[in-house]
Every structure is written in structure tokens, then in C-alpha cells.
């Protein structure tokens, strides 16, 4: 059983749950290292085929490219599959530790102590987070190669001067890398928030904290008006259900792009 003791009451809520930027950066860098390696190898094998073969629409260069891309796709999908589980597990361990440190620091500031113990709910949340992130990591090369193949053959279908075609595909590779990089950044940011939200809620409930007070992030170019409203009204919600917003029960940080958080409401 998790024991929570309080020396002196100072407030009705603790500091807001914190999303650790270091965890986001670590996760993003892990994915980007694989993405960079994949991009370098794909370009190094695809570009010579385009540059060294006549671009008349005979079957030869098309077959060469299709064969090369399929071989590369098989290799890199397998590589991401291999790396996905340890990467997702490490990310989950880091996020769990950050969530626990944040809660302990908040409790200490309010003259409280929380003895941390694992609960079935915490373990269940961890397994779900690992599974979701394994799937996301594995989706990166599949999407990348689908779009690279489309990009290459769309350019080839236009025909024209070999040098111009080569330059066009070279530029397209740069754009494709940027798109994949932004996707990795989004995954790292979004999953850090979701994981922290789920793990913090489970940990707080185990410590006897049942309610949260919605805190709007104040960021984003297009904030959700309902989230802004919940923050202004300091909407309180059951941590086991979430806050009723727009007809559904959600937790802060749960929806894509949501950077909202909450203040744990003390039960005494």
C-alpha cells in the first residue's frame, strides 16, 4: 500500500504535473538517429540508379529502382522492428521516473512525503504505453518508403533531362526527410505527454489522490477553446475518469497536440 503523510497543510492542490522536456528530446534523438541512417543509405543507393541510367521510360531503370527500394524497405522495416521494443521500454522507464520525481518534488514543497510502490494499475499503464510506442516506431519506415517510392516514380513519369530529374529527386529527398523528422518530433512530444498523464494519474490514485484541477497549457497556435475554458474555470475531475470536455471524458495531455496538465487535489 502507498503511504502518504503530511506534516502541515499549505494548500488544497499540489503543483501541476510536469512533462519532462529531457524525455522528449531523448526519444526524438533515438528515432532521428535511425531515420538519418535510413535516409543516407536510401539516397546512396537510389541516386546512382537515376544518375547513371537513361531516363527513357524503358523497364530497366524502373525495375532497378523498384528492386532497390523493396530491398531497402525490407532491411529498414526489420531494423526498426528490432529497435522498437528496447526504445519503447527505455522511454517508458524514463517517463515513469520523471513522473515520480515530479510528484515527489511537488509533495516535498507542500511538506508532504509519498512512499512510492508499484501497483497493478501502474504496470498495466506501462505495458500499454510500450505497446503503443512500439507500433508508432515501426510505422515510421513503412510510411517513409511508401512516400519515397511514390515520390521517385512520380518524378520519373515526368521524364525529361536526366540532370533536372536527378536534382528534383534530390530536393524531394530533403523534403521527405523534413516530413519524417517532424513526425518523429510529434511522436516524441505527444507520447511524452500521454505517458506522463497516464502514469501520473495512476501514481496519484495509488497515493490516495482522487481529483485533479485542469490547467491549460497556454501554448499552441490553435488552442482548443474547451480546454482554455476548463483551465479558466479550474475544472475539477475524477482522475479515474478524466474531465468531461466536448462530450467525452479525457485526461490532460491525452488528445493529440494537447499540452494541458492538472494540479493534484489533496483529499484532506
MIMI-47645 format. One record per residue (C-alpha): residue number from 0; x, y negated, z negated; residue in three letters. Coordinates in Angstrom, 1 decimal, always signed. Each point is the difference from the previous one (the first is absolute). Layout:
 seq      X      Y      Z type
 NUM      X      Y      Z  ALA
...
//
This chain:
 seq      X      Y      Z type
   0   +0.0   +0.0   +0.0  UNK
   1   +1.3   -3.5   +0.8  UNK
   2   +0.2   -2.2   -3.1  UNK
   3   -0.4   -3.7   +0.2  UNK
   4   +0.6   -2.2   -3.1  UNK
   5   -0.2   -3.8   -0.3  UNK
   6   +1.9   -2.1   -2.6  UNK
   7   -1.9   -3.2   +0.5  UNK
   8   -2.9   -1.1   +2.3  UNK
   9   +1.0   -2.8   +2.3  UNK
  10   -2.3   +0.3   +3.0  UNK
  11   -2.8   +2.0   +1.4  UNK
  12   +1.9   +0.9   +3.2  UNK
  13   +3.5   +1.0   +0.9  UNK
  14   +2.1   -1.5   +2.8  UNK
  15   -1.1   +1.1   +3.5  UNK
  16   +1.2   +3.2   +1.6  UNK
  17   +3.1   -0.7   +2.0  UNK
  18   +0.9   +1.3   +3.4  UNK
  19   +3.7   +0.7   +0.1  UNK
  20   +1.7   -1.7   +3.0  UNK
  21   +3.1   +2.1   -0.4  UNK
  22   -2.1   +3.2   +0.6  UNK
  23   -1.5   -1.6   +3.1  UNK
  24   +3.5   -0.9   +1.3  UNK
  25   +1.4   +3.4   -0.8  UNK
  26   -2.8   +1.8   +1.8  UNK
  27   +0.2   -2.2   +3.0  UNK
  28   +3.7   +0.4   +0.4  UNK
  29   -0.3   +3.8   -0.2  UNK
  30   -2.5   +0.1   +2.8  UNK
  31   +2.0   -2.7   +2.1  UNK
  32   +3.2   +2.0   -0.2  UNK
  33   -1.7   +3.0   +1.7  UNK
  34   -1.8   -2.3   +2.5  UNK
  35   +3.3   -1.8   +1.0  UNK
  36   +1.7   +3.4   +0.6  UNK
  37   -3.0   +1.2   +2.1  UNK
  38   +0.0   -3.3   +2.0  UNK
  39   +3.7   +0.1   +0.7  UNK
  40   -0.1   +3.7   +1.2  UNK
  41   -3.1   -0.5   +2.2  UNK
  42   +1.4   -3.1   +1.7  UNK
  43   +3.4   +1.7   +0.5  UNK
  44   -1.7   +2.9   +1.9  UNK
  45   -2.8   -1.7   +1.8  UNK
  46   +1.8   -3.1   +1.4  UNK
  47   +2.7   +1.9   +2.0  UNK
  48   -2.7   +2.0   +1.7  UNK
  49   -1.7   -3.2   +1.1  UNK
  50   +3.2   -1.7   +1.0  UNK
  51   +1.7   +2.8   +1.8  UNK
  52   -2.9   +1.4   +2.1  UNK
  53   -1.8   -1.5   +3.0  UNK
  54   -3.4   -1.4   -1.1  UNK
  55   -1.9   +1.2   +3.0  UNK
  56   -3.0   +1.9   -1.4  UNK
  57   +1.3   +3.4   +0.7  UNK
  58   -0.3   +2.7   -2.7  UNK
  59   +3.6   +0.1   -1.0  UNK
  60   +0.4   -3.0   -2.4  UNK
  61   -3.5   +0.5   -1.3  UNK
  62   +0.7   +3.6   -0.9  UNK
  63   +3.4   -0.9   -1.5  UNK
  64   -1.6   -2.6   -2.2  UNK
  65   -2.9   +2.1   -1.0  UNK
  66   +2.3   +2.9   -1.0  UNK
  67   +2.3   -2.4   -1.9  UNK
  68   -2.8   -1.6   -1.9  UNK
  69   -1.6   +3.3   -0.9  UNK
  70   +3.3   +1.3   -1.3  UNK
  71   +0.6   -3.1   -2.0  UNK
  72   -3.5   +0.0   -1.4  UNK
  73   +0.3   +3.6   -1.2  UNK
  74   +3.3   -0.8   -1.7  UNK
  75   -1.1   -3.2   -1.7  UNK
  76   -3.4   +1.2   -1.1  UNK
  77   +1.8   +3.0   -1.6  UNK
  78   +2.5   -2.4   -1.6  UNK
  79   -2.8   -2.2   -1.5  UNK
  80   -1.8   +3.1   -1.2  UNK
  81   +3.1   +1.2   -1.8  UNK
  82   +0.6   -3.4   -1.6  UNK
  83   -3.6   -0.8   -0.9  UNK
  84   -0.4   +2.1   -3.1  UNK
  85   +3.2   -1.1   -1.9  UNK
  86   -0.6   -3.6   +1.1  UNK
  87   -3.6   +0.0   -1.2  UNK
  88   +0.9   +1.8   -3.3  UNK
  89   +2.8   -2.6   -0.7  UNK
  90   -2.4   -2.9   +0.8  UNK
  91   -2.6   +1.4   -2.4  UNK
  92   +2.5   +0.6   -2.8  UNK
  93   +1.3   -3.6   +0.4  UNK
  94   -3.5   -1.5   +0.1  UNK
  95   -1.0   +2.0   -3.1  UNK
  96   +3.0   -1.2   -1.9  UNK
  97   -0.6   -3.6   +1.1  UNK
  98   -3.7   +0.1   -1.1  UNK
  99   +1.0   +1.4   -3.4  UNK
 100   +2.6   -2.6   -0.5  UNK
 101   -2.4   -2.8   +0.9  UNK
 102   -2.6   +1.3   -2.5  UNK
 103   +2.5   +0.4   -2.8  UNK
 104   +1.5   -3.4   +0.6  UNK
 105   -3.5   -1.6   +0.0  UNK
 106   -0.9   +1.9   -3.2  UNK
 107   +3.2   -1.1   -1.8  UNK
 108   -0.7   -3.6   +0.8  UNK
 109   -3.3   +0.4   -1.7  UNK
 110   +1.6   +1.7   -3.0  UNK
 111   -1.2   +3.4   +1.0  UNK
 112   +1.6   +3.4   +0.5  UNK
 113   -1.1   +2.7   +2.4  UNK
 114   +1.4   +3.5   -0.2  UNK
 115   -0.1   +1.4   +3.5  UNK
 116   -1.0   +3.6   +0.6  UNK
 117   -0.9   +1.8   +3.2  UNK
 118   -3.7   +0.8   +0.6  UNK
 119   -1.8   +2.2   +2.6  UNK
 120   -1.4   -3.2   +1.5  UNK
 121   +3.5   -1.4   +0.5  UNK
 122   +1.3   +3.2   +1.6  UNK
 123   -3.0   +0.1   +2.3  UNK
 124   +0.5   -3.6   +1.1  UNK
 125   +3.7   +0.8   +0.7  UNK
 126   -0.8   +3.0   +2.2  UNK
 127   -2.6   -2.1   +2.0  UNK
 128   +2.5   -2.8   +0.5  UNK
 129   +2.7   +2.4   +1.2  UNK
 130   -2.4   +1.7   +2.5  UNK
 131   -1.2   -3.3   +1.4  UNK
 132   +3.5   -1.4   +0.5  UNK
 133   +1.3   +3.3   +1.6  UNK
 134   -2.8   -0.4   +2.6  UNK
 135   +0.8   -3.7   +0.6  UNK
 136   +3.8   +0.7   +0.4  UNK
 137   -0.7   +2.9   +2.4  UNK
 138   -2.3   -2.2   +2.1  UNK
 139   +2.8   -2.5   +0.8  UNK
 140   +1.9   +2.0   +2.7  UNK
 141   -3.2   +1.4   +1.6  UNK
 142   -1.4   -3.5   +0.5  UNK
 143   +3.4   -1.3   +1.1  UNK
 144   +0.5   +2.6   +2.8  UNK
 145   -3.6   -0.3   +1.2  UNK
 146   +0.5   -3.7   +0.5  UNK
 147   +3.6   +0.3   +1.4  UNK
 148   -1.1   +2.5   +2.6  UNK
 149   -2.9   -2.2   +1.0  UNK
 150   +2.3   -3.1   +0.2  UNK
 151   +2.6   +1.8   +2.1  UNK
 152   -2.4   +1.5   +2.6  UNK
 153   -2.1   -3.1   +0.2  UNK
 154   +3.1   -2.0   +1.0  UNK
 155   +1.2   +2.7   +2.4  UNK
 156   -3.4   +0.0   +1.7  UNK
 157   +0.5   -3.6   +1.0  UNK
 158   +3.1   +1.0   +2.0  UNK
 159   +2.3   -2.7   +1.2  UNK
 160   +3.7   -0.9   -0.4  UNK
 161   +1.9   +2.4   -2.3  UNK
 162   +1.7   -2.7   -1.9  UNK
 163   -3.2   -1.9   -0.6  UNK
 164   -1.7   +3.2   -1.1  UNK
 165   +2.9   +0.8   -2.4  UNK
 166   -0.1   -3.4   -1.5  UNK
 167   -3.8   +0.2   -0.5  UNK
 168   +0.2   +3.3   -1.8  UNK
 169   +3.0   -1.2   -2.1  UNK
 170   -2.1   -2.9   -1.1  UNK
 171   -3.0   +2.3   -0.7  UNK
 172   +2.2   +2.1   -2.3  UNK
 173   +0.7   -3.1   -2.0  UNK
 174   -3.7   -0.8   -0.4  UNK
 175   -0.8   +3.6   -0.8  UNK
 176   +2.7   +0.0   -2.8  UNK
 177   -1.5   -3.2   -1.4  UNK
 178   -3.5   +1.6   -0.1  UNK
 179   +1.3   +3.1   -1.7  UNK
 180   +2.0   -2.0   -2.5  UNK
 181   -3.1   -2.1   -0.9  UNK
 182   -2.0   +3.2   -0.5  UNK
 183   +2.7   +1.4   -2.4  UNK
 184   -0.1   -3.3   -1.9  UNK
 185   -3.8   +0.2   -0.2  UNK
 186   +0.1   +3.6   -1.2  UNK
 187   +2.6   -0.8   -2.7  UNK
 188   -2.0   -3.1   -1.2  UNK
 189   -3.4   +1.6   +0.1  UNK
 190   +1.0   +3.3   -1.5  UNK
 191   +1.9   -1.6   -2.9  UNK
 192   -3.1   -1.9   -0.9  UNK
 193   -2.3   +3.0   +0.3  UNK
 194   +2.3   +2.3   -1.9  UNK
 195   +0.6   -2.6   -2.7  UNK
 196   -3.7   -0.6   -0.3  UNK
 197   -0.9   +3.7   -0.3  UNK
 198   +2.8   +0.9   -2.4  UNK
 199   -0.5   -3.1   -2.2  UNK
 200   -3.7   +0.6   -0.4  UNK
 201   +0.6   +3.7   -1.0  UNK
 202   +2.7   -1.0   -2.5  UNK
 203   -2.1   -2.8   -1.5  UNK
 204   -3.0   +2.3   -0.4  UNK
 205   +2.2   +2.6   -1.7  UNK
 206   +1.1   -2.7   -2.4  UNK
 207   -3.6   -0.9   -0.9  UNK
 208   -0.4   -3.0   +2.3  UNK
 209   -3.3   +0.3   +1.9  UNK
 210   -0.5   -3.3   +1.7  UNK
 211   +1.8   -2.4   +2.3  UNK
 212   -0.5   -3.6   +0.9  UNK
 213   +0.4   -0.8   +3.7  UNK
 214   +2.8   -2.3   +1.0  UNK
 215   +0.1   -1.3   +3.6  UNK
 216   +3.5   +0.0   +1.6  UNK
 217   -0.4   -3.5   +1.3  UNK
 218   +2.0   +1.1   +3.1  UNK
 219   -0.8   +1.0   +3.6  UNK
 220   -1.1   -2.1   +3.0  UNK
 221   -3.5   +1.4   -0.1  UNK
 222   -1.0   +0.8   -3.6  UNK
 223   -3.1   +2.1   -0.5  UNK
 224   -2.5   -2.5   -1.4  UNK
 225   -1.6   +2.6   -2.2  UNK
 226   +3.5   +0.7   -1.6  UNK
 227   +0.5   -3.7   -0.5  UNK
 228   -3.4   -0.2   -1.7  UNK
 229   +0.8   +3.0   -2.2  UNK
 230   +3.2   -1.7   -1.1  UNK
 231   -1.7   -3.4   -0.8  UNK
 232   -2.7   +1.8   -2.0  UNK
 233   +2.5   +2.2   -1.7  UNK
 234   -2.2   +2.9   +0.8  UNK
 235   +0.4   +2.9   -2.4  UNK
 236   -0.2   +3.6   +1.1  UNK
 237   +0.3   +3.6   -1.2  UNK
 238   +3.4   +1.3   +0.9  UNK
 239   -1.4   +3.4   +0.7  UNK
 240   -2.4   -1.4   +2.7  UNK
 241   +1.5   -3.3   +1.3  UNK
 242   -1.7   -3.3   +0.5  UNK
 243   -3.3   -0.2   +2.0  UNK
 244   +0.9   -2.3   +2.9  UNK
 245   -1.8   -0.2   +3.4  UNK
 246   -2.2   +3.0   -0.9  UNK
 247   +2.8   +2.4   -1.0  UNK
 248   +2.1   +0.8   -3.1  UNK
 249   +3.7   -0.8   +0.7  UNK
 250   +3.2   -0.6   -1.9  UNK
 251   +2.2   -3.0   +0.5  UNK
 252   +2.7   +0.9   +2.6  UNK
 253   -2.1   +2.9   +1.4  UNK
 254   -1.1   -1.5   +3.3  UNK
 255   +2.4   -0.6   +2.8  UNK
 256   +1.9   -3.3   -0.5  UNK
 257   -1.5   -0.6   -3.4  UNK
 258   +2.5   -1.5   -2.4  UNK
 259   -2.4   -0.6   -2.9  UNK
 260   +0.7   +1.4   -3.4  UNK
 261   -1.6   +0.0   -3.5  UNK
 262   +0.5   -0.7   -3.6  UNK
 263   -0.5   +3.0   -2.3  UNK
 264   -2.7   -0.9   -2.5  UNK
 265   +0.8   +1.1   -3.5  UNK
 266   -2.6   +2.2   -1.7  UNK
 267   +0.3   -1.8   -3.4  UNK
//
